[in-house]
Amino acid sequence: MYKLKLVALGYDVSTANDGASALHVIEHAKPDLILLDIKLPHLPGNEVLKRVRDTDWGQSIKCIVLTNISKDEAPNDFRFLGVERYVVKVHYTPTQVMEIIQEVLQT
């Protein structure tokens, strides 16, 4: 759903279905923004972001955690990995999530 909305707004979007694929996509696309869930098959979101942040090119990529896991239940290392926003999906409409994405990309 978010991919369709972002493409309709003119953004170039790449997607991945698991953490290992996400690392590959991020490395090749070098995106401006990562929308990252915590629970991913093969490699959790915090480990994906840690590996991205461990690279020179990955330190400046903005990241929004978009998940249904509360902040209290999230891995603690997200606090140290440079996350711009932490969004619990059930608390936001898709339109609100799109507004957050556009806000983060403009900063």
C-alpha positions, 0 to 999 in steps of 0.5 A, a space after each residue: 500500500 505504501 509503495 503504491 502511494 509513494 510511487 503515485 507521489 513520484 518517489 522511486 521505491 524499492 522493496 524487500 520481503 525480508 531482512 537479508 533482501 533489505 540489506 541487498 536492496 539498500 546497498 544497491 539503491 542507497 535510498 534517501 529513506 528506509 521504512 523499516 519494520 522490526 519483525 522481518 524474516 531472516 534478519 530483524 529490522 534492528 540488525 538491518 539498520 545496524 549493518 547499514 549504519 556500520 557503512 560510510 554510505 549508510 550513516 546518512 540514510 534517514 530511517 522511519 521504523 514502521 511497525 506494530 511493536 510498541 516502542 517499549 517492546 522494541 529492541 533498545 539499540 534502535 535508540 542508538 541507530 539514528 531513527 528519525 521517527 518510530 511509528 506504530 502502524 495501528 496508531 496512524 492512518 496511511 495518510 498520516 504515515 505518508 505525511 510523516 514520510 514527506 516531513 522526514 524527507 524534507 528535513 
